[in-house]
Amino acid sequence: MNKKQLGSFYTPQRLANFIVNYCFSRLNRASISVLEPCVGDGAFIEAFNQSHLLKKYNNIELHVVEIINEELNKAIQKNDDSQINLTTYNQDYLSFHYEKKDTYSLVIGNPPYLKDNLLTEEQKDLAIDIHLSQNLSIKRINNIWTAFLVSTISKLEDDGILAFVLPLELLQVKFTIGIRDFLKQSFTRIEIFMFDKLQFQECKGQDTILLIGFKNHKHEGIHYTTIGSIDDLESERFNLKQNLTVSNSNKKWTHHFISSDEYSFLEELRDKLNRINDLVDNKTGIVTAANDFFIVNEGIINQYQLQNYAKPIIRKGHFINGSLTFNKKDFMCLATKHKPVYLLDFNSVNPKRLSNGVKKYLQKGELQELHLRYKCRKRKHWYQIPYKMDFGESLFFKRAHEYPKLLKNETHILVTDNAYVVNTKQGIEIDDFIYSFYNSLTLVFAELEGRYYGGGVLELTPNEFRKLPLPLTKVGDFDSYAESFKNKSSITEVLNRFNPHILNSTLGLTTEEIMKIESIRKKLINKRHRKKNKSPMNS
């Protein structure tokens, strides 16, 4: 099994060393007991052995759990200090949770990142039971790391410390809201370390944080910091700061990037505006279950004589970079560049009377075992995609780098689930909606309501998109606006030009207030792109 299948992305040694030394310096007692629930390759065992603070303890009881025997044996070999009494458990930690009732001074480690579709039914049941045991509402397990976190908190002593490397999604996704509330209830003090650089290079889509929780601490609250480099971490060149407005609310913890004053300013403006949900309906585009197979270029169409089954579709947002509208001419331009812009719709075929071209193409898919994929297996015929022919007045692409993309659909073109189909409600003009969307306030809330990933990619779910505030304004000459948008040097140029009309006419904002909103937007963009802001966050 590869690392992805195991959910195993091992902790860099320097990061493990810091975590161990940081926790040791804050555990002041003669003897300590430590639990590592997923030992992996033994980076933390090595960090224990190398720690310059090891001698402050008379005794260290270290219990490590690892489901893979070969990895456990490698980890054991890294313990060469007789002061550490190592006890090993070669089993699934979820079973260990129920079998062992010990409590610990310190729980430390990097739990596996394993999505629910890679878990056994037994693991799912065990993980759900762990959540329910702490009165956490749970419909299903999204990822196994949440069960590790909830379990190990229950195994801490009354003055214990937990230090875990966790995915950034803890701070920003909907299914972790209950976990964040549980953390606030469980710890007197929480420290969250975020990183300007990815700590796990082999897992490029996954950003991580370091969470340290203290069951008992004289300085309470949730404290945040962002680490520029591992050198800064090791030398403790960082400041942990609070953001009480965020900590005391149910907002995403990533909101701490902005100050309490900025947050209150933005919330006051949002309360005066309609949400996107009041103006339009949106739903996810077509789920093919195998885009590379079902969305093809003209060459494949001609090779297998599939012209009767081809429907125009936009697969990716970067195909329309810089544009605000999409028409037949734009589509033909993509097609002549051999881009995959045709959806293969086999719903009309008779499975008993397939043409030679269709038969050969489907055989190609079966050789790739596409018919065995979960979503394909659920269909009556694996190659027939269930969908409604909804073209949408506009298309919103859920992932973005520089700014979210909202596109007027001027031709009948479909879209994959990389985008949402948008249709205006009665009385709303699509031109006005698109024009009004591109202002600094709405884009600020896109940064706050969405979540971002390791490559600096912003993503908004359908619900997050619907929640965005929008200062609806009449556009006037949309064609002229669309042309200026297409010819822009940057999104900042568009915002600076049209912010005054959109935000002043709807909210009566001054130039200074508009500049403040744009400044916040740039700060959030820089954080997502891992660029240093010129001024630090005010606490």
Helices and strands as residue ranges (DSSP letters): H 3-6, H 13-24, E 31-36, H 43-50, G 54-56, E 59-65, H 69-76, E 84-89, H 93-99, E 104-109, G 116-118, H 121-133, H 145-154, E 156-167, H 169-172, G 174-176, H 177-186, E 189-195, E 208-214, E 221-227, H 230-234, E 241-242, H 244-247, G 253-257, H 260-270, E 274-275, H 276-279, E 280-284, H 291-294, E 295-296, H 298-304, G 307-309, E 310-314, G 317-320, E 325-326, H 328-336, E 342-344, H 356-367, G 370-372, H 374-377, E 394-397, E 399-400, E 405-409, E 414-415, E 419-424, H 430-437, H 440-449, E 451-452, E 458-459, H 462-466, E 469-470, H 478-486, H 491-507, H 511-528
